[in-house]
Amino acid sequence: MNFSANHEKYTLKFRVPAGTSRGVLREKTVYFLRLHADGRTGTGECAPWRGLSLDATPDFEPQLAEVCRRISAGEHPAGIRLPHQPALQFGLEMAWLDWQYGGTGILFDTPFTRGEINLPTHGLIWMDSPDGLRRQIEAKIAAGFTVIKMKIGAMDFADEIAVLADLRRAHPAEKITLRLDANGAFSPADAPEKLAALAPFGIQFLEQPIKPKQWDALAKLCAVSPIPIALDEELIGHNTPAGRRRLLDAIRPQGIVLKPALLGGFAACDDWIAAATERGIRWWANSALESNVGLSAICQWVSARDPDRVHGLGTGKLYENNVAARVGVVDSHLSFVKRET
């Protein structure tokens, strides 16, 4: 069967500027890759994140155009491997899965996509002033979220401790699960002291305490930390089964956080899961500011792998001009929208 392919650039606009460790985000550019054959079209999303994705480079769009050209010239999309272009590989894998299921937007046949269950997700707290963090936290809990993930490392550490103390006075660990993400904000020298200061707040896990590529320092932290440590950015760029296992064996984290758009798609993440499970390491999946197309795909994959635990799945509400939704929000859970309107 002969395929053709094309792509479309789309700029998503944030409803409210989003503060991250990499600056304030006001828009996000994504690319929709479409596969055409046999009267149906499969759509995938390539969502490179500048400053984080390996392939978020000025020539990303020409590289995407070249992949489309190769497919239209006769190369089968399922046979293309792009280990150093994870965002592009994810979009291609997504489009191929969609095409296989008839171009309906359903990539996995699960109780979630059949409308039989909804998926829980965490409430993400964006970087803000201390009072802004408190308002965000209370709003998420009032909306029904029982798992809160807060980014730390952007303000004075004492202020962050004060916010966490207020949270725990109002919401004990038996009621609200708390996750933290440092995005590499700590130094190897000050990380042990900061982890010790955070431990009394009952943290489920803390992501990426120090910057990536400091394996020895991170391994020492994982061995002694009073808080379970999960790797996030550290996983980027390890594109072979052997490389993934080498990293996990060297660092021995308590958990890993999987973002398909940054790691090369679902097949790559499935291998991370296998490697982690072999070593008794827990895993969680996170979306990474995708549009509703990518978010829907990630939710479907999670529903096929582990629908019961609380992962970090977006709600699609960040953008004022998001594309038509396949995921809805119901009482802090995500539901699958069977038909677009």
HELIX and SHEET records of a PDB file:
HELIX    1   1 PHE A   60  SER A   72  1                                  13    
HELIX    2   2 PRO A   77  GLY A   79  5                                   3    
HELIX    3   3 PRO A   86  GLN A  100  1                                  15    
HELIX    4   4 PRO A  130  ALA A  142  1                                  13    
HELIX    5   5 PHE A  157  ALA A  170  1                                  14    
HELIX    6   6 ALA A  191  LEU A  198  1                                   8    
HELIX    7   7 ALA A  199  PHE A  201  5                                   3    
HELIX    8   8 TRP A  215  VAL A  224  1                                  10    
HELIX    9   9 GLU A  233  LEU A  235  5                                   3    
HELIX   10  10 PRO A  241  ILE A  251  1                                  11    
HELIX   11  11 PRO A  260  LEU A  263  1                                   4    
HELIX   12  12 PHE A  266  GLU A  278  1                                  13    
HELIX   13  13 ASN A  292  ARG A  305  1                                  14    
SHEET    1   A 3 SER A   4  THR A  20  0                                        
SHEET    2   A 3 GLY A  23  ALA A  37 -1                                        
SHEET    3   A 3 ARG A  40  CYS A  46 -1                                        
SHEET    1   B 3 LEU A 119  PRO A 120  0                                        
SHEET    2   B 3 HIS A 333  PHE A 336 -1                                        
SHEET    3   B 3 VAL A 327  VAL A 330 -1                                        
SHEET    1   C 7 GLY A 123  ILE A 125  0                                        
SHEET    2   C 7 VAL A 147  LYS A 151  1                                        
SHEET    3   C 7 THR A 177  ASP A 181  1                                        
SHEET    4   C 7 ILE A 203  GLU A 207  1                                        
SHEET    5   C 7 ILE A 229  LEU A 231  1                                        
SHEET    6   C 7 GLY A 255  LEU A 258  1                                        
SHEET    7   C 7 ARG A 282  ALA A 285  1                                        
END                                                                             
